Amino acid sequence: MFTGIIEELGRVRSVETRGEGVRLCIEAHTVMKGTQEGDSIAVNGVCLTAIDVRADSFSADGSRETLQRSTLNHLRAGSVVNLERAVTPTTRLGGHIVQGHVDARGRFLGATEHGGSWTIRIAFPPEMARYLVFKGSVAVEGISLTIAGLAEDYFEIAVIPKTWDVTNFSHLKSGDEVNLEADIIAKYVERILTIAPEIRAGNQTSLTIEKLAELGYK
């Protein structure tokens, strides 16, 4: 689990194709502190398992599913990426709960500067619409953000200078794809509301551990 507060901008050292997946080698320094083999690191919002951990780099494998759902397949040697280590029990939750499980790809439409801060516009696919609300949370490229404006097929976010400086937003070009992750709370609420009519209709006299497991809550 992550908070969506980016710790460092890393740089892709190499991308090696392995069957239908890839192995990435990423240069980093801050996130290497305390990181051990098998730890989770979010790369542009995608939760990956660190292997071949060194003082200035780590490697990680991306599966076919990960490449199909996220933008990791666009990464090349030299690409700049957002990095965040997984939270610990004592970590301040400065953003919101981010799982590192990308829901869809959005598209960066552009950024407008306002004397040091920026308004960024992100297009989203139809399946994301039900999870997005004005002033709600969303993760873009692994960054915890608040929706400041919401239209039918895009949302806007206000970005402060600090976020602009320490993330890859300043490297994006209009039309670039970005990773989107909806707030997990919104997905749980949707699921609960979906099963509620069935329970009320008497198909299940009570909500039991067995019923929750049958519905996918494990």
C-alpha positions as CSV (number, residue, x, y, z in Angstrom):
1,M,0.0,0.0,0.0
2,F,1.2,3.5,-0.8
3,T,0.1,7.1,0.0
4,G,0.6,8.7,-3.4
5,I,3.3,11.1,-2.1
6,I,6.2,10.7,-4.5
7,E,9.6,10.3,-2.9
8,E,11.9,10.6,-5.8
9,L,12.2,10.9,-9.6
10,G,14.0,7.8,-10.9
11,R,15.3,7.1,-14.4
12,V,15.0,3.9,-16.4
13,R,18.4,2.4,-17.0
14,S,17.3,-0.4,-19.2
15,V,14.3,-2.3,-20.5
16,E,14.7,-6.0,-21.3
17,T,11.9,-8.0,-23.0
18,R,11.3,-11.3,-21.4
19,G,8.6,-13.3,-23.2
20,E,5.5,-11.3,-23.0
21,G,6.8,-9.3,-20.0
22,V,9.7,-7.0,-19.3
23,R,12.4,-6.5,-16.7
24,L,13.1,-2.9,-15.8
25,C,16.3,-1.6,-14.2
26,I,15.7,1.8,-12.6
27,E,18.3,4.2,-11.2
28,A,17.3,5.6,-7.8
29,H,18.8,6.8,-4.5
30,T,16.2,7.9,-1.9
31,V,13.9,4.9,-2.3
32,M,16.9,2.5,-2.0
33,K,17.4,3.4,1.6
34,G,16.2,0.4,3.7
35,T,14.9,-1.4,0.6
36,Q,15.4,-5.1,0.5
37,E,14.9,-7.8,-2.1
38,G,11.2,-8.5,-2.5
39,D,10.0,-5.1,-1.2
40,S,7.3,-3.2,-3.1
41,I,8.0,0.1,-4.9
42,A,5.5,2.0,-6.9
43,V,6.8,3.0,-10.4
44,N,4.5,5.6,-12.0
45,G,1.8,4.3,-9.7
46,V,2.3,0.6,-10.5
47,C,3.2,-1.6,-7.6
48,L,6.3,-3.7,-8.5
49,T,8.5,-6.1,-6.6
50,A,12.1,-4.9,-6.2
51,I,14.8,-7.4,-7.2
52,D,18.6,-7.1,-7.7
53,V,18.6,-4.3,-5.1
54,R,21.7,-2.1,-5.2
55,A,22.8,1.2,-3.6
56,D,21.8,3.2,-6.7
57,S,19.3,1.0,-8.6
58,F,16.8,-1.9,-8.5
59,S,15.2,-4.1,-11.1
60,A,11.5,-5.2,-11.4
61,D,9.5,-7.5,-13.6
62,G,6.4,-6.4,-15.4
63,S,3.9,-9.1,-16.5
64,R,1.8,-9.1,-19.6
65,E,-1.3,-8.0,-17.5
66,T,0.7,-5.1,-16.1
67,L,1.9,-4.0,-19.5
68,Q,-1.6,-4.2,-21.0
69,R,-3.3,-2.2,-18.2
70,S,-0.6,0.4,-17.5
71,T,1.8,2.6,-19.3
72,L,4.9,0.7,-18.4
73,N,5.2,-0.7,-21.9
74,H,6.0,2.9,-23.0
75,L,9.1,3.1,-20.8
76,R,12.5,3.3,-22.5
77,A,16.0,3.8,-21.3
78,G,16.2,7.4,-20.0
79,S,12.5,7.6,-19.1
80,V,11.8,9.6,-15.9
81,V,9.5,7.8,-13.4
82,N,7.8,8.6,-10.1
83,L,8.9,6.4,-7.2
84,E,7.4,5.6,-3.8
85,R,8.2,2.9,-1.3
86,A,5.4,1.0,0.4
87,V,4.1,2.5,3.6
88,T,5.1,1.3,7.1
89,P,2.9,1.3,10.2
90,T,4.4,4.6,11.3
91,T,4.1,6.4,7.9
92,R,2.1,9.6,7.8
93,L,-0.8,9.1,5.3
94,G,-0.2,12.4,3.6
95,G,-2.2,11.5,0.5
96,H,-4.8,8.8,0.3
97,I,-4.8,5.0,0.2
98,V,-3.1,4.0,-3.1
99,Q,-2.7,0.3,-3.9
100,G,-0.5,0.5,-6.9
101,H,-3.2,-1.4,-8.9
102,V,-3.8,0.6,-12.0
103,D,-7.4,0.7,-13.1
104,A,-7.1,2.4,-16.5
105,R,-5.0,4.6,-18.7
106,G,-5.8,8.3,-19.0
107,R,-4.4,10.9,-21.3
108,F,-2.5,14.1,-20.4
109,L,-4.2,16.9,-22.2
110,G,-2.0,19.8,-21.0
111,A,-1.0,22.0,-18.2
112,T,-1.7,25.7,-17.7
113,E,0.6,27.7,-15.5
114,H,-0.7,30.3,-13.0
115,G,2.4,32.0,-11.7
116,G,4.2,29.0,-10.3
117,S,1.3,26.6,-9.8
118,W,-0.5,24.6,-12.6
119,T,-3.9,23.3,-13.6
120,I,-3.5,20.0,-15.3
121,R,-6.2,18.4,-17.4
122,I,-6.5,14.6,-17.7
123,A,-8.8,12.7,-20.0
124,F,-10.3,9.5,-18.6
125,P,-12.0,6.5,-20.2
126,P,-15.8,5.9,-19.6
127,E,-15.2,3.1,-17.1
128,M,-13.5,5.4,-14.7
129,A,-16.3,8.0,-14.6
130,R,-18.3,6.4,-11.8
131,Y,-15.4,6.5,-9.4
132,L,-14.6,10.2,-9.9
133,V,-16.2,13.0,-7.9
134,F,-15.5,16.7,-7.4
135,K,-13.0,17.2,-4.6
136,G,-12.5,13.4,-4.5
137,S,-9.2,11.6,-4.6
138,V,-7.5,10.0,-7.7
139,A,-4.0,8.7,-8.3
140,V,-2.3,9.8,-11.6
141,E,1.1,8.3,-12.3
142,G,1.0,7.2,-8.6
143,I,0.5,10.8,-7.4
144,S,-2.3,11.4,-4.8
145,L,-4.4,14.3,-6.2
146,T,-7.7,16.0,-5.6
147,I,-10.1,16.6,-8.4
148,A,-10.6,20.3,-8.8
149,G,-12.8,20.2,-11.9
150,L,-14.8,17.4,-13.4
151,A,-16.3,17.1,-16.9
152,E,-17.8,14.3,-18.9
153,D,-14.5,12.9,-20.1
154,Y,-11.8,14.8,-18.3
155,F,-10.9,16.1,-14.9
156,E,-8.7,18.9,-13.7
157,I,-6.2,19.0,-10.8
158,A,-4.4,21.9,-9.2
159,V,-0.7,21.2,-8.8
160,I,1.5,23.1,-6.5
161,P,5.2,23.9,-7.3
162,K,6.5,21.1,-5.0
163,T,4.5,18.5,-6.8
164,W,5.5,19.9,-10.2
165,D,9.2,19.8,-9.2
166,V,9.3,16.3,-7.7
167,T,7.1,14.3,-10.1
168,N,7.2,13.6,-13.8
169,F,4.3,16.0,-14.6
170,S,6.8,18.5,-16.0
171,H,8.1,15.8,-18.4
172,L,4.7,14.9,-19.9
173,K,3.6,16.1,-23.3
174,S,0.1,16.6,-24.6
175,G,-1.3,13.2,-25.6
176,D,0.9,11.1,-23.3
177,E,-0.9,8.2,-21.6
178,V,-0.9,8.2,-17.8
179,N,-1.8,5.6,-15.2
180,L,-5.0,6.1,-13.3
181,E,-6.1,4.5,-10.0
182,A,-9.5,5.2,-8.5
183,D,-10.0,5.7,-4.8
184,I,-10.4,2.1,-3.3
185,I,-13.2,3.4,-1.0
186,A,-15.3,4.3,-4.1
187,K,-14.9,0.8,-5.5
188,Y,-15.9,-0.8,-2.2
189,V,-19.0,1.4,-1.9
190,E,-20.0,0.4,-5.4
191,R,-19.6,-3.3,-4.6
192,I,-21.6,-3.0,-1.4
193,L,-24.5,-1.1,-3.2
194,T,-24.4,-3.8,-5.9
195,I,-25.0,-6.7,-3.5
196,A,-27.4,-4.8,-1.2
197,P,-30.5,-5.4,-3.4
198,E,-29.8,-9.1,-3.4
199,I,-29.6,-9.2,0.4
200,R,-32.7,-7.1,0.8
201,A,-34.6,-9.4,-1.6
202,G,-34.1,-12.3,0.8
203,N,-31.7,-14.3,-1.3
204,Q,-29.4,-14.2,1.7
205,T,-31.0,-14.0,5.2
206,S,-27.8,-12.5,6.7
207,L,-24.4,-11.3,5.6
208,T,-22.0,-14.0,6.6
209,I,-18.3,-14.6,6.3
210,E,-19.1,-17.3,3.7
211,K,-21.2,-14.9,1.7
212,L,-18.5,-12.3,1.6
213,A,-16.0,-14.8,0.5
214,E,-18.4,-15.9,-2.3
215,L,-18.7,-12.3,-3.4
216,G,-14.9,-11.9,-3.6
217,Y,-14.0,-10.4,-0.2
218,K,-11.1,-12.5,1.0
